[in-house]
Amino acid sequence: MLYDPHVLTISYGTPLYDASVALRDMVLRKPLGIRFAPYQFREEWKQLHLVYLAPGINEVVGVLVLSPLDRHRVKMRQVAVHPDFQGQGIGQYLVQFSEKYAKYMGFKEVVLHARMSAVEFYKKIGYSQDGDVFEEVGLLHVRMQKSFV
């Protein structure tokens, strides 16, 4: 098993899960004027939720969700870092930990839908664009992927 003192895998329906949903809502939804709908949580119990706990304050300041697509591919989604902690490498740390975790679990590839504002971030850490630009939640996105070979 992988261990990291700052990153925890959390269970659906726990207080840490609730804190991660609140962070996702604040960073990813509220700025767009949208809210989570109850149906959006139906499948989350099947997904892997990772949180980054800030040293010293032990609060959720980063979150990332991995959703298995099949035996070999997992989708990274809902990556968010609290605005007060952005620019400190937490997002990159979470992404790189999640890749190690996915590889440990036997996945061969991570796919994601990157907002256009995040494409360069993902390219810098080894992701490549896979497809054309499309709209999702009112923003332009592009599909990206990274293989572990």
VOGU-3710 file (C-alpha; in Angstrom, 3 decimals, decimal comma):
1> mlydphvlti> 0,000/0,000/0,000  1,119/3,553/-0,675  1,547/5,922/2,227  1,793/9,679/2,282  1,422/11,807/5,428  -0,523/14,523/3,601  -2,756/12,524/1,244  -5,592/10,356/2,494  -8,011/8,116/0,682  -11,405/8,847/2,181
11> sygtplydas> -14,713/7,053/2,254  -17,991/8,251/0,799  -20,339/9,813/3,333  -17,707/10,610/5,987  -16,970/14,073/7,424  -13,809/14,278/5,271  -15,902/13,404/2,219  -18,318/16,206/3,130  -15,373/18,612/3,449  -14,085/17,503/0,031
21> valrdmvlrk> -17,513/18,090/-1,562  -17,653/21,568/-0,008  -14,200/22,342/-1,434  -15,160/21,050/-4,892  -18,323/23,146/-4,774  -16,446/26,305/-3,730  -13,630/25,986/-6,277  -15,268/24,279/-9,263  -18,995/25,025/-9,126  -19,795/28,325/-7,402
31> plgirfapyq> -17,573/30,421/-9,722  -19,670/29,108/-12,635  -22,955/29,788/-10,878  -23,844/26,091/-10,705  -24,474/23,730/-7,813  -24,223/20,010/-7,378  -27,450/18,138/-8,022  -28,256/15,114/-5,828  -28,020/12,701/-8,791  -24,369/13,686/-9,263
41> freewkqlhl> -23,457/11,880/-6,036  -25,139/8,536/-6,844  -22,006/6,878/-8,215  -19,446/8,539/-5,966  -19,433/5,700/-3,453  -17,717/3,598/-6,180  -14,964/6,139/-6,767  -11,657/6,780/-5,038  -11,529/10,102/-3,226  -8,150/11,584/-2,323
51> vylapginev> -7,707/14,620/-0,107  -4,692/16,691/0,797  -4,596/17,752/4,440  -2,696/20,960/5,129  0,163/20,343/7,559  -0,411/21,897/10,942  -4,108/22,682/10,467  -5,261/19,230/9,334  -7,952/20,631/7,027  -8,891/19,473/3,541
61> vgvlvlspld> -7,270/21,958/1,148  -7,022/19,730/-1,923  -9,185/17,036/-3,477  -9,114/14,694/-6,452  -11,462/11,886/-7,517  -10,525/8,775/-9,519  -13,292/6,928/-11,316  -12,475/3,507/-12,846  -13,613/3,224/-16,473  -12,454/-0,342/-17,091
71> rhrvkmrqva> -9,646/-2,686/-15,982  -6,948/-0,525/-17,530  -8,217/3,067/-17,458  -9,211/5,428/-14,682  -10,672/8,905/-15,070  -9,297/11,732/-12,949  -11,959/14,289/-12,092  -12,898/17,085/-9,719  -9,333/18,232/-8,985  -9,532/21,287/-6,717
81> vhpdfqgqgi> -7,265/23,213/-4,360  -8,505/25,814/-1,889  -7,739/29,332/-3,227  -5,638/30,169/-0,139  -3,347/27,231/-0,956  -3,113/27,469/-4,743  0,318/27,981/-6,285  2,032/25,870/-3,608  2,290/22,646/-5,622  -0,598/20,879/-3,886
91> gqylvqfsek> -2,478/20,169/-7,124  0,605/18,701/-8,767  1,343/16,704/-5,617  -2,175/15,252/-5,571  -2,084/14,414/-9,291  1,284/12,686/-9,016  0,199/10,739/-5,935  -3,003/9,686/-7,705  -0,946/8,413/-10,654  1,179/6,280/-8,313
101> yakymgfkev> -1,992/5,016/-6,667  -3,632/4,208/-10,005  -0,527/2,361/-11,156  -0,383/0,473/-7,840  -4,026/-0,545/-8,371  -3,151/-1,970/-11,799  -4,407/0,784/-14,085  -2,369/1,500/-17,215  -3,780/4,904/-18,144  -5,303/8,021/-16,599
111> vlharmsave> -7,722/10,098/-18,668  -9,272/13,440/-17,783  -11,261/16,365/-19,120  -9,093/19,447/-18,562  -10,466/22,947/-18,511  -8,546/24,984/-21,076  -7,048/27,013/-18,233  -5,445/23,819/-16,861  -4,129/22,256/-20,100  -0,580/23,626/-19,666
121> fykkigysqd> -0,487/22,367/-16,072  -1,248/18,829/-17,243  1,129/19,014/-20,219  4,001/19,971/-17,884  3,477/16,771/-15,908  3,302/14,436/-18,875  -0,294/14,456/-20,109  -1,067/14,715/-23,786  -4,126/16,032/-25,549  -6,379/13,337/-26,979
131> gdvfeevgll> -9,106/14,861/-29,120  -10,772/18,121/-29,965  -11,957/20,890/-27,684  -15,501/20,447/-26,333  -17,835/22,203/-23,925  -18,614/20,842/-20,475  -20,322/22,744/-17,614  -20,270/25,834/-19,810  -16,465/25,846/-20,219  -14,167/24,633/-22,970
141> hvrmqksfv> -12,336/21,417/-22,120  -10,031/18,964/-23,833  -9,578/15,263/-23,189  -6,093/14,387/-21,977  -4,363/11,139/-21,097  -1,215/9,696/-19,590  -0,109/6,071/-19,930  2,079/4,070/-17,543  4,260/1,927/-19,742
//
